[in-house]
Amino acid sequence: MTYPSEADYYTLLGLARDPPPSDAAIRSAYRTLTLSFHPDKQPVDLQEAAQRQFGRIRDAYETLIDPKKRVVYDALGAEGVRREWGPGGLMGRGGEVEREMAKGGEKEVGVKAMKPEEFRRWFFERMKKRERGVVEGLVRSKGTLLLGVDASNTISVDRELGEVYLHVPEPKVSNFALRYEFVTPFPTLRTIFGVDEKEDEDEDDDKDEGVNDQKDDEGPEMSISAGVSGGFQRFFNKVELEFEDGETETRNIPLPLTLTTQNVSLGASVSHLFREQPGTKGILKRWPFSFLQNSIATVNTTLLPAPTIQTSLAKSFVLVPGTRPFSVVLSAIFSRSIFSALPTLNLQMTRGIGKKRIAFCHWSSGFIGWPEVIQTLFHPYLGLALDDILFEGQEISQFQFGVASRPSAVVASSDDDDDAPLPNEEPAEDEYEVLRAKQREENKAAESWQVAVSSSPLQNGVVFKYSRNIFSGKSPTNALSQWSSERHYSLPPENEPRSVRLEIASTVSMDLSLSWSIHGSRQVSELTRMGLGVGLQSRGLVMTVSWSRLRQTIKLPIAVCPLNSVNQDSAALAVLLPWLTYCLVEFGFIRPRERRNRRKVIARRQKQLRKLIPQRKAESAQAIELMADQVRRRQEKEENRGGLFITKAEYGHYPSGKRKKDGNVREPEVADVTIPVAALVDHGQLIILKSTAKFHILGFHDPAPLQPKTLKIWYQYHGKEHYVEVDDAEGVSCPMRLHLINP
């Protein structure tokens, strides 16, 4: 659960986080608080308390007034600022910037000279690189194990009676597939011999310091993969047995299962990103090589089962300035000699057509032989041999286009609540909340879908895919990275019940034959997911159990009913039986246990926080005493001119009439916050944002930890009494608009 123990710096200075405050606003807030909390302006008996409060205010000011520290604070909080500017941190002693400076570089000067947005991008890229290093330190490989099980006697269908029977399965291992892949740096002088590659000093002078730091970019990486797949075969040993009475008998003794396979694969791939160089020199600045800027080139080689080379180039194009780009991937597959046939060409194009939708198109040329005219001119150098024509497989051409939606990775932000109704429209508050709740649930469901039409000489059909979250609103995409070049995305809190990601896929061919699959997966630990799926395949009804952790995957497909016995009832039984079993376990055991554990954690945390109430209360009383004189003088001016005058303010927990176990009525747990609320009045206005943790406001304290609390304010405006009441999730704006129109 999120219960911040350290005050928010924006709240401490009485500033709004969004929109970001200007430097002038930060200095003004700091000067105002200095009048009340500076130790030199307090009596001797209050100087120690003033020193403590003023130290917190000064830390907040020094962090927010520094644009670089503010970037880090907005992403990581006060602890992140202390860590990154402390020993070993990115900006601190012994950190990356200082190490580069010791090597004779000029990175420290470049970082200090960066503008806030440049530093933001630079810092987030470093955080992403650090996070990627941590994750890749855990595992630098990807493995997949598939073990097929034949239990086709589990479900049987009586065709004459139309009845479906469920039997005790007799599973047998039928086939297997194993694939393993690991990543290693591409061999260069640096990786092989540890030699620092020389850099052209003239080119370094042309680079913008700190902004485009190409020296830190990692070199290309090579991925090596190997795989094997096949089946199992049982052999028998024929043995003759001779008994005492002289009779003999021949028996077949089963031997252990033997792996049989001819499918072995071995290959490697290398990718490289061609970044746009800021200088004017270099081969990438010359045509036609300038086309490679901001593109990704990949080379895949396969040694087994047959030598193959695949090259691809990915790049984005903007045809009309200000419009969405086209992402294009062009690849060529050389599966045979260039003298025998042309390479197989593949072209893939995608383009965003909405906020969360993309259109895609994929074309594959298939096998392309040299035209007869060219073969005749250059005979016998070009053309396939007779053996190649008879025995070598030829790829078929394919074409597919469709539309897909992408799931929303971030839950609807609170900024959406600021959407105002249309003029002359005042929806009821209850109706508005219902609409907002519905929109939040739709975003949390994270729906995605895909519709595509596929065509080839062998098969034509329509492909449909749909997926969404069920049982919970937690984000379905457990992205390993919390960082991008734009911002920091914090992961969802762990106290929310984990959702089930449901995925449905179906393909309808032109002959109306149908294949489908339903798969559900659930996160069972921080980096581990388990899944269960049912689908109609060529083997019949197949149930698949999967387990994955840190890119290592195990799949267990189990055939439960042969294809010639499948009907609607057997398919419904195969889907509903595991679904009902999971629901029984989820809602009958897992979630009740999580609720019990959560109540215990809340009770323990509440007990710890209640022990701190006397200390927090004393600190709040000292802060109120320090600011009281200054606030009263400001309030007297407001009262004299008929402005906003705070007469009383309370903050705390008000029970809903429930009685204690001994029968007594629960008493409210409240704190008098009249002075702290009055201190927030600025130019005749009181604004407390809904994102503000109210118990972090100077002079506030939490009288009822982990309980719903309410802020009640009584105030005068133009000589009339008014009252406003909000909970912790709501903001305050006084005087209200109605009071401004009719004072």
Summary of the structure (lengths in Angstrom):
residues: 743
radius of gyration: 34.6
end to end distance: 43.1
largest distance: 126.0
contacts: 1991
relative contact order: 0.08
helix: 32%
strand: 33%
